[in-house]
Each structure stands twice: as structure tokens, then as C-alpha cells.
Amino acid sequence: MSTFVKAKLIAQGGGNNIEFMFNPTELGFSRSLRLNSSGGARTDEGLPKVSFGSPEPYSVNVSGLVFDTYETGENVIDKYVENFRQAVEFMDSQERPPIYLLTWGKQEYLRCFVESLSYKLTMFLADGTPVRATVDITLTEIGEVSGAASSGTPGRGSTTRST
């Protein structure tokens, strides 16, 4: 019998951990390769000559995360959304946003930062207190940061994690 484990963003060197209230239904990975301009050079067939540059970092889209505080009557922004809002701000002591490790159970997917955030408040109490929100985030892969360990390739990442 397996135990229920929540997906989370584990802060690396500052910031707050972010645990998802409900697990995502999908993780959308994307990556592209940078091409170097060939200056208009063409093959004998008239096709552009391609010179390969470097791979861009992986990007992960996580959409439709639901956070709900209706039963407790707490403000969903204060309890959950604020951590995401802090994730897209620069940390006080550094000139960068917080760095996270996206994990779900034993799977480490990506060392990343939150590149973009959007959220909607979708339910309110009679006094206007927001009690439900849906959150969409885009995470962007980042390499080692001051001694942090590498997390491997998304989708084929390490299946063990030191805690």
C-alpha cells in the first residue's frame, strides 16, 4: 500500500518551502535548443545552414493548483498564495529570487526558480475574505548555486533524495 505524498518546492538556501495542497494533475516540461546565426549561408539545396548553439534550460508549467481554506475560513492569500508571491521576489540578502527543488515523493524533478506566477481568487466568504485560489506557475531550471548539488535530467531525475 502506498502512502499519499504531496508535491512541493523545497527552498534551497533561503526562502520558504511550498507544499501543494492538492497534487498537480500534470507537469508540462519544455526545452529548446539555441541556434547560432549562420549569416545567411545556404546549402546547395537552398536550405539555411544550421549551426547549433547550446540547450536552453528546462521549463516546467504547473497549472490549476487549487488552494482552499473554506472550511477554516482563513484567508487563502495569507495561508498559501503569499509563499508563491514571495517566490517571484528577490531575496533581501541576494540579488536573485529563491531557488527551489521540485520534488514529489522520492522523485526530484528540477532545481529551479519560479519564473512566472498567476493566480485567481475563485471563492469568497460573505465578508469578502478569499478562501479559494487557483495558481499557475512556470519553473525554470537553474544549475548549481553556491555549492548546491545537481538534480539530474527532468523526467529521468534521481529517485532518491537526501533530507
C-alpha positions as a Markdown table, in Angstrom:
| # | Residue | x | y | z |
|---|---|---|---|---|
| 1 | Met | 0.0 | 0.0 | 0.0 |
| 2 | Ser | 1.4 | 3.4 | -1.0 |
| 3 | Thr | 1.2 | 6.5 | 1.1 |
| 4 | Phe | -0.1 | 9.8 | -0.2 |
| 5 | Val | 2.8 | 12.2 | -0.8 |
| 6 | Lys | 2.4 | 15.9 | -1.7 |
| 7 | Ala | 4.4 | 17.6 | -4.4 |
| 8 | Lys | 6.5 | 20.5 | -3.1 |
| 9 | Leu | 9.1 | 23.1 | -3.8 |
| 10 | Ile | 11.9 | 22.8 | -1.3 |
| 11 | Ala | 13.7 | 26.0 | -0.7 |
| 12 | Gln | 17.5 | 25.8 | -1.3 |
| 13 | Gly | 19.5 | 28.4 | 0.7 |
| 14 | Gly | 16.7 | 30.7 | 1.8 |
| 15 | Gly | 13.0 | 31.2 | 1.2 |
| 16 | Asn | 10.1 | 29.2 | 2.4 |
| 17 | Asn | 9.2 | 25.6 | 1.3 |
| 18 | Ile | 6.0 | 25.5 | -0.7 |
| 19 | Glu | 3.8 | 22.4 | -0.3 |
| 20 | Phe | 1.0 | 22.0 | -2.7 |
| 21 | Met | -2.4 | 21.5 | -1.1 |
| 22 | Phe | -3.5 | 19.1 | -3.9 |
| 23 | Asn | -1.1 | 17.4 | -6.2 |
| 24 | Pro | -0.9 | 18.7 | -9.8 |
| 25 | Thr | -2.6 | 16.6 | -12.5 |
| 26 | Glu | 0.3 | 17.1 | -14.9 |
| 27 | Leu | 3.7 | 18.6 | -15.1 |
| 28 | Gly | 4.5 | 20.1 | -18.6 |
| 29 | Phe | 8.2 | 20.1 | -19.5 |
| 30 | Ser | 9.7 | 22.0 | -22.4 |
| 31 | Arg | 13.2 | 22.8 | -23.6 |
| 32 | Ser | 14.6 | 24.3 | -26.8 |
| 33 | Leu | 18.0 | 24.5 | -28.4 |
| 34 | Arg | 19.6 | 27.7 | -29.3 |
| 35 | Leu | 20.8 | 28.0 | -32.9 |
| 36 | Asn | 23.7 | 30.2 | -33.9 |
| 37 | Ser | 23.0 | 32.5 | -36.8 |
| 38 | Ser | 24.8 | 31.4 | -40.0 |
| 39 | Gly | 24.7 | 34.8 | -41.6 |
| 40 | Gly | 22.5 | 33.8 | -44.5 |
| 41 | Ala | 24.7 | 30.9 | -45.6 |
| 42 | Arg | 22.7 | 28.3 | -47.6 |
| 43 | Thr | 23.2 | 24.7 | -48.7 |
| 44 | Asp | 23.3 | 23.6 | -52.3 |
| 45 | Glu | 19.6 | 22.9 | -52.0 |
| 46 | Gly | 18.9 | 26.4 | -50.7 |
| 47 | Leu | 18.2 | 25.5 | -47.1 |
| 48 | Pro | 19.7 | 27.6 | -44.3 |
| 49 | Lys | 22.9 | 26.1 | -42.9 |
| 50 | Val | 22.4 | 25.4 | -39.2 |
| 51 | Ser | 25.0 | 25.9 | -36.5 |
| 52 | Phe | 23.9 | 24.5 | -33.1 |
| 53 | Gly | 24.5 | 26.6 | -30.0 |
| 54 | Ser | 23.5 | 25.4 | -26.6 |
| 55 | Pro | 20.4 | 23.9 | -25.0 |
| 56 | Glu | 18.2 | 26.3 | -23.1 |
| 57 | Pro | 17.2 | 25.4 | -19.5 |
| 58 | Tyr | 14.1 | 23.2 | -19.0 |
| 59 | Ser | 10.9 | 24.9 | -18.2 |
| 60 | Val | 8.0 | 23.3 | -16.3 |
| 61 | Asn | 4.5 | 24.6 | -16.4 |
| 62 | Val | 2.3 | 23.6 | -13.4 |
| 63 | Ser | -1.2 | 24.9 | -13.8 |
| 64 | Gly | -4.5 | 24.6 | -12.0 |
| 65 | Leu | -3.1 | 24.2 | -8.5 |
| 66 | Val | -6.0 | 24.6 | -6.1 |
| 67 | Phe | -5.8 | 26.0 | -2.6 |
| 68 | Asp | -8.9 | 26.0 | -0.4 |
| 69 | Thr | -9.5 | 27.4 | 3.1 |
| 70 | Tyr | -13.3 | 27.5 | 3.0 |
| 71 | Glu | -13.7 | 25.1 | 6.0 |
| 72 | Thr | -11.4 | 27.0 | 8.3 |
| 73 | Gly | -12.4 | 30.5 | 7.0 |
| 74 | Glu | -8.8 | 31.5 | 6.8 |
| 75 | Asn | -7.6 | 34.0 | 4.1 |
| 76 | Val | -6.2 | 31.8 | 1.3 |
| 77 | Ile | -3.8 | 34.5 | 0.3 |
| 78 | Asp | -2.2 | 34.7 | 3.7 |
| 79 | Lys | -2.1 | 30.9 | 4.2 |
| 80 | Tyr | -0.9 | 29.7 | 0.7 |
| 81 | Val | -0.6 | 32.3 | -2.1 |
| 82 | Glu | 1.8 | 34.6 | -0.2 |
| 83 | Asn | 4.5 | 31.9 | -0.4 |
| 84 | Phe | 4.2 | 31.9 | -4.2 |
| 85 | Arg | 4.2 | 35.8 | -4.2 |
| 86 | Gln | 7.5 | 35.7 | -2.2 |
| 87 | Ala | 8.9 | 33.2 | -4.7 |
| 88 | Val | 8.8 | 35.8 | -7.5 |
| 89 | Glu | 10.6 | 38.5 | -5.4 |
| 90 | Phe | 14.3 | 39.0 | -4.9 |
| 91 | Met | 15.5 | 37.7 | -1.5 |
| 92 | Asp | 16.6 | 40.5 | 0.9 |
| 93 | Ser | 20.2 | 39.4 | 1.1 |
| 94 | Gln | 20.8 | 38.4 | -2.5 |
| 95 | Glu | 20.2 | 39.7 | -6.0 |
| 96 | Arg | 18.1 | 36.7 | -7.0 |
| 97 | Pro | 14.8 | 35.1 | -6.3 |
| 98 | Pro | 14.6 | 32.0 | -4.0 |
| 99 | Ile | 15.9 | 28.7 | -5.6 |
| 100 | Tyr | 13.8 | 25.5 | -5.2 |
| 101 | Leu | 14.0 | 21.8 | -5.8 |
| 102 | Leu | 10.7 | 20.5 | -7.3 |
| 103 | Thr | 10.0 | 17.1 | -5.7 |
| 104 | Trp | 7.2 | 14.7 | -5.5 |
| 105 | Gly | 7.8 | 11.7 | -3.2 |
| 106 | Lys | 11.3 | 10.4 | -3.9 |
| 107 | Gln | 11.4 | 11.9 | -7.4 |
| 108 | Glu | 13.5 | 15.1 | -7.8 |
| 109 | Tyr | 12.4 | 16.8 | -11.0 |
| 110 | Leu | 14.2 | 20.1 | -11.2 |
| 111 | Arg | 16.4 | 22.6 | -9.4 |
| 112 | Cys | 14.6 | 25.9 | -10.4 |
| 113 | Phe | 13.2 | 29.3 | -9.7 |
| 114 | Val | 9.7 | 30.5 | -10.1 |
| 115 | Glu | 9.9 | 32.4 | -13.4 |
| 116 | Ser | 6.2 | 33.4 | -13.5 |
| 117 | Leu | 3.1 | 33.3 | -11.3 |
| 118 | Ser | -0.5 | 33.9 | -11.9 |
| 119 | Tyr | -3.4 | 33.2 | -9.6 |
| 120 | Lys | -7.1 | 33.7 | -9.4 |
| 121 | Leu | -9.3 | 34.1 | -6.3 |
| 122 | Thr | -12.3 | 32.0 | -7.0 |
| 123 | Met | -14.4 | 31.8 | -3.8 |
| 124 | Phe | -15.1 | 34.3 | -1.0 |
| 125 | Leu | -16.8 | 34.4 | 2.3 |
| 126 | Ala | -19.7 | 36.8 | 2.8 |
| 127 | Asp | -17.3 | 39.4 | 4.3 |
| 128 | Gly | -15.1 | 39.3 | 1.2 |
| 129 | Thr | -12.3 | 37.0 | 2.6 |
| 130 | Pro | -10.8 | 35.0 | -0.2 |
| 131 | Val | -11.0 | 31.2 | 0.6 |
| 132 | Arg | -10.1 | 29.5 | -2.7 |
| 133 | Ala | -7.4 | 30.2 | -5.2 |
| 134 | Thr | -6.1 | 28.6 | -8.4 |
| 135 | Val | -2.4 | 29.1 | -9.1 |
| 136 | Asp | -0.4 | 28.7 | -12.3 |
| 137 | Ile | 3.4 | 28.8 | -12.2 |
| 138 | Thr | 6.3 | 28.4 | -14.6 |
| 139 | Leu | 9.5 | 27.0 | -13.2 |
| 140 | Thr | 12.8 | 27.4 | -14.9 |
| 141 | Glu | 15.8 | 25.1 | -14.4 |
| 142 | Ile | 18.9 | 26.5 | -12.8 |
| 143 | Gly | 22.3 | 25.0 | -12.4 |
| 144 | Glu | 24.3 | 24.8 | -9.1 |
| 145 | Val | 24.0 | 27.7 | -6.8 |
| 146 | Ser | 26.8 | 28.2 | -4.3 |
| 147 | Gly | 27.5 | 24.5 | -3.6 |
| 148 | Ala | 24.1 | 23.1 | -4.3 |
| 149 | Ala | 24.0 | 19.6 | -5.8 |
| 150 | Ser | 22.8 | 18.9 | -9.3 |
| 151 | Ser | 19.3 | 17.5 | -9.7 |
| 152 | Gly | 19.7 | 15.5 | -12.9 |
| 153 | Thr | 17.6 | 15.5 | -16.0 |
| 154 | Pro | 13.8 | 16.2 | -15.7 |
| 155 | Gly | 11.8 | 13.1 | -16.1 |
| 156 | Arg | 14.9 | 10.9 | -15.5 |
| 157 | Gly | 15.9 | 12.6 | -12.3 |
| 158 | Ser | 17.3 | 11.0 | -9.2 |
| 159 | Thr | 14.8 | 8.7 | -7.4 |
| 160 | Thr | 16.5 | 9.3 | -4.1 |
| 161 | Arg | 16.8 | 12.5 | -2.1 |
| 162 | Ser | 18.8 | 13.4 | 0.9 |
| 163 | Thr | 16.8 | 15.2 | 3.6 |
